[in-house]
Amino acid sequence: MDKTHFQKLVKSIREMKQIQKGKLKASRLAKFDAISIKSIRHKLHQSQSEFAFMIGVSPSTLKNWEQGLRDPEGPARALLTVAQKNPTAVYQALHG
């Protein structure tokens, strides 16, 4: 990694820490509402239980997301982002 890329990485890490402390707002945030999560699941022709198993969460977690009681975080949010854009690729990657 060259010096410029390393400096950008260090700057990003510092910004992340400021965001976590609430001192800085995130420049972008992936947010899924209940409808979009259901839509992703329906595109994959999965029941709640099947979809939860497929993405590695409990059925109750998925229900909470779909009812808007909780929001997906971290790796789950990343996987849902990919699933929203290319549900077939996610299905093939996880079941292929």
C-alpha positions as CSV (number, residue, x, y, z in Angstrom):
1,M,0.0,0.0,0.0
2,D,1.4,3.4,-0.9
3,K,1.7,6.3,1.5
4,T,-1.4,8.1,0.0
5,H,-3.7,5.2,0.4
6,F,-2.4,4.5,3.9
7,Q,-3.1,8.1,4.9
8,K,-6.6,7.9,3.5
9,L,-7.2,4.7,5.5
10,V,-5.9,6.3,8.7
11,K,-8.2,9.4,8.1
12,S,-11.2,7.1,7.6
13,I,-10.5,5.2,10.8
14,R,-10.3,8.5,12.7
15,E,-13.6,9.6,11.2
16,M,-15.2,6.3,12.1
17,K,-14.2,6.8,15.7
18,Q,-15.6,10.3,15.7
19,I,-18.9,9.0,14.2
20,Q,-19.1,6.3,16.9
21,K,-18.6,8.9,19.6
22,G,-21.4,11.0,18.1
23,K,-19.1,13.9,17.3
24,L,-19.5,13.5,13.6
25,K,-22.3,12.5,11.3
26,A,-21.9,9.7,8.8
27,S,-21.7,10.9,5.3
28,R,-23.9,8.0,4.1
29,L,-26.0,5.4,5.8
30,A,-27.6,2.3,4.4
31,K,-31.0,2.0,5.9
32,F,-33.6,-0.7,5.2
33,D,-37.2,-0.3,6.0
34,A,-39.5,-3.2,6.7
35,I,-40.9,-3.1,3.2
36,S,-37.5,-3.3,1.5
37,I,-36.4,-6.3,3.6
38,K,-39.7,-8.1,2.8
39,S,-39.2,-7.2,-0.9
40,I,-35.7,-8.7,-0.9
41,R,-37.1,-11.9,0.7
42,H,-40.0,-12.1,-1.8
43,K,-37.6,-11.7,-4.7
44,L,-35.8,-14.8,-3.4
45,H,-39.0,-16.7,-2.9
46,Q,-38.2,-17.4,0.7
47,S,-40.3,-17.7,3.8
48,Q,-39.2,-15.8,6.8
49,S,-37.7,-18.9,8.3
50,E,-35.9,-19.8,5.1
51,F,-34.5,-16.3,4.5
52,A,-33.4,-16.0,8.1
53,F,-31.5,-19.3,7.9
54,M,-30.1,-18.3,4.5
55,I,-28.5,-15.1,5.8
56,G,-27.6,-16.5,9.2
57,V,-30.0,-14.7,11.6
58,S,-32.7,-16.0,13.8
59,P,-36.3,-15.9,12.5
60,S,-37.2,-13.5,15.4
61,T,-34.4,-11.1,14.3
62,L,-35.8,-11.1,10.7
63,K,-39.3,-10.6,12.0
64,N,-38.1,-7.6,14.1
65,W,-36.5,-6.1,11.0
66,E,-39.6,-6.6,8.9
67,Q,-41.8,-5.1,11.5
68,G,-39.5,-2.1,11.9
69,L,-38.7,-2.9,15.5
70,R,-35.0,-3.2,14.8
71,D,-32.5,-2.3,12.1
72,P,-30.0,-4.7,10.6
73,E,-26.4,-3.8,11.4
74,G,-22.9,-4.6,10.2
75,P,-22.5,-7.7,8.0
76,A,-26.2,-8.3,7.8
77,R,-26.7,-4.8,6.4
78,A,-24.0,-5.4,3.9
79,L,-25.5,-8.7,2.8
80,L,-28.9,-7.1,2.5
81,T,-27.4,-4.3,0.3
82,V,-26.0,-6.9,-2.1
83,A,-29.3,-9.0,-1.9
84,Q,-31.3,-5.9,-2.8
85,K,-29.2,-5.2,-5.9
86,N,-28.7,-8.8,-7.0
87,P,-30.8,-11.3,-5.1
88,T,-29.9,-14.1,-7.5
89,A,-26.2,-13.7,-6.8
90,V,-26.8,-13.9,-3.0
91,Y,-28.9,-17.0,-3.4
92,Q,-26.3,-18.7,-5.6
93,A,-23.4,-17.7,-3.4
94,L,-25.1,-19.1,-0.3
95,H,-26.7,-22.1,-1.8
96,G,-24.6,-22.8,-4.9
